[in-house]
Amino acid sequence: MLKIRLARTGKRGHPMYRIVVMEARSSRQGTVVDTIGVYNPSLKKDSLVLDKPKYDEWIKKGAQASDAVLRFVMTKAEKQKRWPDIKAKKVEKSAEKSEPKAKEPKVEEVPAAEPAVDAEKTPEAVEEKTVEEAPAKE
């Protein structure tokens, strides 16, 4: 049975891994059937390089991925699906930062000292009404 798994390379204390297809019973450094990718944990960006068509081809032929390789493939697929969303959020944040926010003046509510007086209840308004309402003499 074939397995897709990690084969360690690199110096002591600075590991690098190849993603390889090999016989399940062979040792980690055993005979490799095919190399389909590289994983470098010391890099922050693009630490995983995987040939997806080769990976899919070997899965179709019956090779089984180890837990670590399966986890890498799933996280890479999730990142590719989320990439447009992440990129859109970054653009929105940069647009917000570039636009200076205008300082809005503080609006304080001042309690009314005296209640408002209606125009109809003032003595002047009352006099005007009485004048208009009086019948005209002929």
TIVEXMAR-953972 format. One line per field, with one value per residue: residue in one letter; x, y negated, z of N, C-alpha, C, O in turn; residue number from 0. Coordinates in pm, whole numbers, plus 32768, in hexadecimal, padded with zeros to 4 digits. Each point is the difference from the previous one (the first is absolute). Layout:
REM TIVEXMAR-953972
pamar: a;...
n_u: X;...
n_v: Y;...
n_w: Z;...
ca_u: X;...
ca_v: Y;...
ca_w: Z;...
c_u: X;...
c_v: Y;...
c_w: Z;...
o_u: X;...
o_v: Y;...
o_w: Z;...
bakol: NUM;...
REM end
This chain:
REM TIVEXMAR-953972
pamar: m;l;k;i;r;l;a;r;t;g;k;r;g;h;p;m;y;r;i;v;v;m;e;a;r;s;s;r;q;g;t;v;v;d;t;i;g;v;y;n;p;s;l;k;k;d;s;l;v;l;d;k;p;k;y;d;e;w;i;k;k;g;a;q;a;s;d;a;v;l;r;f;v;m;t;k;a;e;k;q;k;r;w;p;d;i;k;a;k;k;v;e;k;s;a;e;k;s;e;p;k;a;k;e;p;k;v;e;e;v;p;a;a;e;p;a;v;d;a;e;k;t;p;e;a;v;e;e;k;t;v;e;e;a;p;a;k;e
n_u: 8054;7F72;80D5;7F4A;80D9;7FFD;8061;803B;7FDF;80BA;801B;80D0;7F41;8054;7F5D;8030;7F51;8036;7FA9;7FFE;804F;7F86;80B3;7F36;8022;7FDB;80DF;8024;8099;7F34;7FDD;8081;7F2F;7FB4;8068;7F99;80B4;7FB6;8085;7FB1;803A;80B8;7FA6;8034;809B;7F28;7F89;7F3F;8091;7F40;8067;7F9F;8059;80C2;7FF6;7FC4;80B0;808C;7FB7;8023;80D1;7FBB;805A;808C;7F51;80D3;8021;80CD;802F;7FC1;8087;80B6;7FEC;7FF2;80BC;8074;7FBC;803D;80D2;8018;7FC7;8099;806F;7F71;7FC7;8086;7FF3;7F53;801C;8078;7F8F;7F7F;8066;8036;7F54;7FDD;8087;7FC2;7F53;8043;8042;7F3F;8088;7FB8;7F92;8084;7F91;8003;7FDD;7F99;8044;7F44;8059;7FF1;7F55;8001;804C;7F48;801F;7FD3;80B2;8073;8067;80DA;8069;803A;80B6;80C2;8037;8065;80D8;8091;8032;8091;7F3F;7FF9;806A;7F23
n_v: 8075;7F9C;7FBC;7F94;7FFF;7FEF;7F79;8072;7F21;7FFB;7F1F;8029;8065;807E;8022;80C1;7F9A;80DA;7F88;809D;803F;804B;8082;805F;80A7;7F8A;802A;7FAF;8088;8049;80D8;7F73;7FFC;7F9E;7F7A;8003;8038;7F2B;8067;7F2D;80A5;8032;8086;7F28;7FA9;801B;7FFD;7FAC;80A8;7FAB;80C7;7F35;7F8A;7F97;7F31;7F4E;7FA6;7F7B;7F2C;7F7F;7FAE;7F4B;7F60;805D;7F74;7FB1;805D;8057;80CA;80B2;8034;807A;80DE;807B;802F;80AC;80CF;804C;804F;80D1;809C;8035;8089;807A;80C2;80B3;8075;808E;80C6;8098;806F;80AC;80C2;8080;807E;80BE;80A9;806C;8086;7F3A;8052;7FEC;7F53;80B9;7F5B;7FB7;80BE;7F23;80B3;7F6E;8025;8063;7F3C;7FBB;8016;80AA;7F3E;804C;8041;80DD;8069;7FF2;7F83;8019;80B9;7FEF;7F86;8070;808A;7FA8;7FDB;80A6;8029;7F5E;800B;8050;7F45;8024
n_w: 8000;7F6F;801A;804F;7FBF;80E1;7F67;80B8;800A;7F84;8010;804E;803B;7F5B;8096;7F9A;7FA4;8001;7F58;80A1;7F35;80B0;7FD9;7FEB;7F6F;7F46;7FEE;80CF;805A;803B;7FCA;7F88;8052;80BB;7F6C;80CA;807A;801F;8097;7FE6;808E;7F89;7F65;7FD8;7F75;7FD2;80BE;7FB6;7FE2;7FAF;7FE5;7FF3;7F58;802F;805D;7F84;7F96;8074;8007;7F4D;800C;8076;7F84;8095;800D;7FF5;80CA;801E;7FAA;8077;80AC;7FCE;7FE3;80BA;8070;7FAC;8035;80CA;8012;7FB2;8097;809E;7F77;7F88;8065;7FEC;7F41;7FEF;8068;7F8C;7F62;8043;802E;7F50;7FBB;8071;7FC8;7F45;8030;7FA9;80C5;7F8E;802C;8062;7F92;80A2;7FE3;8029;807D;7F76;80D3;7FBC;7FBA;7F2A;808B;7F6F;7FAC;8066;7F2C;7FF8;8057;7F42;809C;7FD8;804E;80D9;8031;7FE1;80A7;80B4;7FE5;8014;80D4;8028;807A;7F35;8044;8012
ca_u: 7FAC;804D;7FDE;8036;802C;8072;8087;804E;8082;8030;8066;7FD2;7FC5;7FBF;7FC5;7FB0;7FBF;7FCB;7F84;8024;7FB0;8058;7FC1;7FD9;8055;808B;8023;7FEE;8066;8003;7FF5;7F93;7FC2;7FED;8001;7F95;7FFF;8066;7FD0;806D;7FBF;8044;7FCD;7F7D;7FA7;8016;8050;7FD3;7FF3;7FC7;7FCE;7F79;7FD7;8044;7FC4;7F7E;8018;8029;7F8C;7FA9;803F;7FF0;805E;7FBF;804F;8012;7FB4;8042;7FEE;7F72;7FEA;803A;7FAD;7F82;8016;801E;7F81;7FB0;803B;7FE1;7F73;7FEB;8058;7FBA;7FC8;806D;8032;7F9C;8007;8079;7FE9;7FA6;804A;805E;7FB1;7FD8;8075;802B;7FA3;8006;7F7C;7FE9;7FD4;7F7A;7FF5;7FAF;7F7E;7FD5;7F75;7FF0;7F75;7FBA;7FEF;7F73;7FB2;7FE2;7F80;7FB4;7FE0;7F71;7FDD;8036;7F95;7FF6;7FB4;7F75;7FC6;7FEC;7F8D;7F84;7FE6;7FD1;7F81;7F95;7FAD;8012;7F84;7FE2
ca_v: 7F8B;7F85;7F94;7F7B;7FD5;7FA5;8037;7F92;7FDC;7F85;800B;8016;7F87;7FB5;8069;7FED;807E;8019;804D;806C;8079;8073;8078;7FE8;804A;7FD3;7F9C;7F75;7FE1;806E;7FE7;7FA4;8017;7F7E;7F8B;7FAA;7F7D;7FDD;7FB2;7FC3;7FBE;7F86;7F8F;7FD2;8002;806A;806B;807D;8000;8083;8011;8032;8069;807F;8031;803A;8078;806D;8025;804F;8083;804E;7FDA;7FC1;7F93;8006;7F98;7F7E;7FD3;7FE2;7F80;7F98;7FF1;7FC3;7F74;7FB7;7FF1;7F9C;7F7D;7FD8;7FDC;7F86;7F95;7F86;7FBC;7FC3;7F92;7F94;7FC3;7FB0;7F88;7FAB;7FC8;7F9C;7F8B;7FBB;7FBF;7F93;7F90;7FC5;7FEC;7F77;7FFC;7FCB;7FB2;8041;7FC0;8013;7FDE;7F9D;8005;7F81;7FBE;7FDC;8041;7FAB;7FBB;8006;7F7E;7FEA;7FDD;7F7D;7F9C;7FC0;8057;7FFD;7F81;8008;8056;7FBA;7F9A;8041;8044;7FA0;7FE6;7F7C;7FB0;7FC5
ca_w: 8000;7FF8;805C;7FE7;8085;8006;800F;8036;7FC8;803E;8069;8088;8037;7F94;7FAD;7F89;7FE2;7F7A;8000;7FA4;7FF6;8016;8037;808B;805E;7FFC;8064;7FD7;7F9D;7FA0;7F70;7FDF;7F7E;7FC0;8058;7FD0;803E;8063;8072;804B;8072;8029;7FB2;802D;7F8D;7F9E;803A;7FC2;7F6E;7FE1;7F78;8018;7FA1;8022;807C;7FDD;7FB0;8058;8053;7FA9;7FEF;807B;806A;8073;803A;8091;8045;7FF0;7F76;7FF0;8045;7FAA;7F89;8028;8023;7F85;7FB8;8047;7FE7;7F77;7FFB;804C;7FD0;7FD6;8075;804A;7FAF;8004;8085;8006;7FB0;804C;8071;7FCF;7FD6;807A;8038;7FAA;800D;8086;803B;802D;808B;800D;807B;8066;8012;808A;8015;8069;802F;7FF2;8081;800C;7F99;7F8D;800B;7F84;7FC8;800D;8088;8025;8000;7F7D;7FA8;802C;7FD1;7F70;7FE8;8025;7F9C;7F86;8016;801B;7F8A;7FC6;8002;7F81
c_u: 805A;7FCB;803B;8024;8079;8081;805A;8084;802F;8065;7FC0;7FCD;7FBA;7FBE;7FBA;7FC5;7FD7;7F7F;8010;7F97;8061;7FB1;7FE8;805E;8091;8018;7FEE;8062;8009;7FF1;7F82;7FCC;7FF3;8006;7F99;7FFC;806F;7FBC;8078;7FC3;8044;7FD2;7F76;7F9B;8028;8059;7FDD;7FF2;7FD6;7FCE;7F78;7FD4;8042;7FC3;7F7B;800F;8025;7F8E;7FA0;8038;7FFA;8063;7FB3;805D;800C;7FB1;803C;7FEA;7F6E;7FDE;8037;7FA5;7F7C;8012;8020;7F81;7FA8;8036;7FDF;7F6D;7FE9;804E;7FB4;7FC7;806D;8034;7F9F;8005;807C;7FEF;7FA6;8049;8061;7FB7;7FD5;8075;8028;7FA4;800A;7F72;7FF5;7FCD;7F77;7FF8;7FA4;7F80;7FD3;7F6F;7FF6;7F70;7FC1;7FE7;7F6D;7FB3;7FDF;7F74;7FB9;7FDB;7F6B;7FDA;8039;7F90;7FF1;7FAC;7F6D;7FBC;7FE4;7F85;7F7F;7FDE;7FC6;7F76;7F8C;7FAF;8012;7F7B;7FEE;7FBD
c_v: 7F84;7F98;7F7E;7FC8;7FA5;804E;7F8D;7FEF;7F84;801A;801B;7F7A;7FAA;8063;7FC8;8088;8004;804D;8068;806E;8073;8075;7FEB;8044;7FD0;7F93;7F74;7FD8;806B;7FD3;7FB0;8021;7F7C;7F92;7F9E;7F77;7FF0;7FB0;7FCD;7FB3;7F7F;7F85;7FD9;8005;8071;806F;8087;7FED;808D;8001;8045;8067;8087;803E;8044;8081;8078;802B;8057;808D;8054;7FDF;7FB8;7F97;8014;7F8C;7F76;7FC9;7FDA;7F7A;7F8B;7FE4;7FB9;7F6C;7FAD;7FE9;7F96;7F74;7FCF;7FD8;7F79;7F8A;7F85;7FB1;7FB6;7F87;7F8A;7FB9;7FA6;7F7E;7F9F;7FBC;7F95;7F82;7FB0;7FB3;7F86;7F87;7FC6;7FE7;7F71;8005;7FBF;7FAF;8047;7FB0;801F;7FD6;7FA1;8005;7F74;7FC5;7FDE;8049;7F9E;7FC7;8008;7F74;7FE1;7FCE;7F79;7F98;7FBC;8054;7FFF;7F82;8007;8054;7FB7;7F96;803F;803B;7F9E;7FE6;7F70;7FB5;7FBD;7F7E
c_w: 8000;8063;7FCD;8088;7FF6;8010;8029;7FB5;804B;806E;8087;8038;7F98;7FA0;7F84;7FE1;7F6E;8011;7F93;8001;800D;8038;8096;8063;8002;8067;7FC7;7F93;7F93;7F70;7FE2;7F75;7FB5;806B;7FCA;8044;8066;806F;804D;8075;802B;7FB2;8033;7F8E;7FA2;8036;7FC3;7F6A;7FDB;7F70;8009;7F98;801C;807C;7FE1;7FB1;805A;805D;7FAF;7FEC;807E;806D;806E;803B;8096;803E;7FEA;7F73;7FE8;8041;7FAC;7F88;8023;8022;7F85;7FAF;8042;7FE7;7F73;7FF4;8042;7FC6;7FD0;8076;804D;7FB4;8005;8087;800C;7FB2;804C;8073;7FD1;7FD2;807A;803C;7FAE;800A;808C;8032;8032;8090;8006;8082;8062;8013;808E;800B;8077;802D;7FF7;808B;8017;7F94;7F91;800D;7F7A;7FD3;8013;808C;802C;7FF8;7F79;7FA1;8027;7FCD;7F6A;7FE0;8020;7F99;7F83;8013;8018;7F81;7FCF;7FFF;7F78;800E
o_u: 8066;7F89;806D;7FA9;8032;8006;8009;8044;7FBA;801C;7F86;8046;7FBC;8033;7FCE;803C;7FD7;7FF5;8007;7FB2;8060;7F8D;8057;8016;804C;7FA3;7FE8;7FDF;8064;800A;7F92;804D;801F;7FD1;8006;7FA9;804E;7FA7;8055;7FCC;7FC4;8018;7FB1;7F8E;8076;805C;804D;7FB6;8049;7FBC;7FF7;7FC2;7FBF;7FEC;7FE6;7FB3;7FCC;7FF5;7FC9;7FB4;801F;7FFC;7FA0;8078;7FA2;7FD2;7FB8;7FE1;7FE4;7FB3;7FBF;7FE6;7FD2;7FAD;7FD6;7FED;7FC0;7FB3;7FE7;7FE0;7FAF;7FEA;8026;8004;7FEC;801B;802B;7FF4;7FF9;802E;8019;7FEE;800D;8034;7FFF;7FEF;802D;802D;7FE4;7FAA;8056;7FAD;7FEC;8031;7F9D;8002;7FED;7FD8;802D;7FA5;8041;7FCC;7FCD;8033;7FF3;7FA4;803B;7FE3;7FDA;7F9C;7FDF;7FA2;7F91;7FAD;7FA9;7F8D;7F9A;7FB5;7F9D;7F8A;7FA3;7FB1;7F8C;8039;800A;7F98;8061;7FE0
o_v: 7FFD;7FF7;7FFF;7FEA;7FE3;805F;7F9B;8061;7FD1;8072;7FF8;7F9B;7FA0;8017;7F90;8067;7F9C;8058;7FE0;800F;800C;7FF1;7FCB;7FCB;8025;7FC1;7FEE;7FAF;8008;7F8A;8022;800F;7FF9;8013;7FD7;7FAF;805B;7FB0;804E;7F92;7FB3;7F8F;8055;802B;8020;802E;805F;7FA9;8061;7FA3;807A;8064;8068;807A;806F;805E;806E;8076;8061;805F;8078;8040;7FB8;8018;802D;7FA7;7F9F;7F89;7F9C;7FB2;7F98;7F8C;7FAA;7FAD;7F8D;7F95;7FB1;7FA2;7F8A;7FA6;7FB0;7F8E;7F91;7F85;7F8D;7F98;7F8D;7F85;7F95;7F97;7F87;7F89;7F98;7F92;7F85;7F91;7F9C;7F8F;8045;7FCF;7FD0;8053;7F8F;802D;803F;7F87;8074;7F9A;801E;7FF1;7F9B;8044;8013;8013;7F88;8044;7FDF;7FA9;7F8B;7FBA;7FD0;8011;7FD8;7FCC;8008;8007;7FCE;7FE0;800C;7FE8;7FC9;8004;8027;7FF0;7FA2;803A;7FD5;7FC0
o_w: 8044;801B;7FC7;8055;7F93;804F;7FB9;7FDE;8059;8024;8011;7FFB;8025;7F92;8000;801F;7FC6;8056;7F89;805E;7FB3;8029;8046;806D;805A;8032;7F89;7FA9;7FB9;7FE0;802C;7FA1;7F89;8070;7F8C;7FE2;801B;7FE6;802B;7FEC;804B;802A;8027;8014;7FF1;7FBC;800B;7FD3;8017;7FD4;800A;8026;7FF5;8007;802E;8012;7FED;8021;8034;7FF2;7FFC;8069;7FE6;8011;8041;7FBA;7FE9;7FF0;7FBE;7FC8;7FF6;7FDE;7FB6;7FD9;7FF6;7FC6;7FBB;7FEE;7FED;7FB3;7FD1;802B;8027;8000;8028;803C;800A;8005;803C;802C;7FFF;8018;8040;800E;7FFB;8032;8037;7FED;8062;7FB7;8049;8024;7FD4;8068;7FD9;8015;8024;7FC9;806F;7FAF;801D;8059;806F;7F92;8018;802D;7F99;8052;800B;800F;806D;7FB3;7FDC;7FB5;7FA9;7FD4;7FD2;7FA4;7FB8;7FE4;7FC4;7FA3;7FF6;7F94;804F;7FE0;7FC2;7F9C
bakol: 0;1;2;3;4;5;6;7;8;9;10;11;12;13;14;15;16;17;18;19;20;21;22;23;24;25;26;27;28;29;30;31;32;33;34;35;36;37;38;39;40;41;42;43;44;45;46;47;48;49;50;51;52;53;54;55;56;57;58;59;60;61;62;63;64;65;66;67;68;69;70;71;72;73;74;75;76;77;78;79;80;81;82;83;84;85;86;87;88;89;90;91;92;93;94;95;96;97;98;99;100;101;102;103;104;105;106;107;108;109;110;111;112;113;114;115;116;117;118;119;120;121;122;123;124;125;126;127;128;129;130;131;132;133;134;135;136;137
REM end
